Amino acid sequence: MQITIDIEPKTYSLLQKVQEKGVSLDEVLREALDKLEDEEPRQEQLTIEQRIEQFNKWARTPRDLPDIPDEALRRENIYPDRS
């Protein structure tokens, strides 16, 4: 995926320094996003309404999953030793 963002000159110079050290922008972005994710409230600290909201948000998230062929769901393919 390719995105375009506008960043401040100070941030750009920091990114250049990081790249000079051999760290890719992907790694910088991934680490920053991981930190943001870690800052989300822990499950135990959420109210039931917040938990429901998080679940519904997760359930609405599109997933890029492959289709399962019908053949894979046949009993003989699930339990090969039970014909």
C-alpha positions in Angstrom: 0.0 0.0 0.0 1.3 3.4 -0.8 0.2 6.6 1.0 1.3 10.2 0.8 1.6 12.4 3.9 2.7 15.9 4.7 5.2 16.1 7.5 6.9 19.0 9.2 10.6 19.8 8.3 11.7 18.8 11.8 10.1 15.4 11.4 11.5 15.0 7.9 15.0 15.6 9.2 14.5 13.0 12.0 13.3 10.5 9.4 16.4 11.1 7.3 18.7 10.5 10.3 16.9 7.3 11.1 17.2 6.1 7.5 20.9 6.9 7.5 21.2 4.5 10.4 19.7 1.8 8.2 16.2 1.7 9.7 13.5 1.7 7.1 10.4 4.0 7.2 8.3 0.8 7.4 10.0 -0.1 10.6 9.6 3.4 12.1 5.9 3.4 11.2 5.3 -0.1 12.5 7.0 0.7 15.8 5.0 3.9 16.2 1.8 2.1 15.5 2.7 -0.6 18.0 3.3 2.0 20.7 -0.1 3.6 19.9 -1.8 0.2 20.1 -0.1 -0.5 23.5 -1.5 2.8 24.8 -5.1 1.6 24.3 -6.8 0.9 27.6 -6.5 -2.7 28.8 -9.5 -4.9 28.5 -10.0 -5.1 32.2 -10.3 -1.3 32.4 -13.1 -1.0 29.9 -16.7 -0.7 30.7 -19.1 -3.1 29.2 -20.3 -0.5 26.7 -16.7 0.2 25.6 -16.1 -3.6 25.2 -19.2 -3.9 23.1 -18.1 -0.9 21.0 -14.6 -2.4 20.5 -16.1 -5.8 19.5 -18.5 -4.2 17.0 -15.6 -2.2 15.5 -13.6 -5.4 15.2 -16.5 -7.2 13.7 -17.0 -4.5 11.0 -13.3 -4.6 10.0 -12.9 -6.2 6.6 -10.8 -9.3 6.4 -8.8 -10.5 3.5 -9.3 -14.2 4.0 -9.2 -16.8 1.2 -12.3 -18.8 0.3 -12.4 -22.3 1.5 -13.0 -24.8 -1.3 -16.0 -27.1 -0.8 -13.7 -30.1 -1.1 -11.9 -29.1 2.0 -15.1 -29.3 4.1 -16.0 -32.8 3.1 -15.9 -35.2 6.1 -13.3 -37.5 4.5 -10.9 -34.5 4.1 -11.5 -33.4 7.7 -11.2 -36.9 9.2 -9.0 -38.8 6.7 -8.8 -41.9 9.0 -12.7 -42.2 9.3 -14.1 -43.1 5.9 
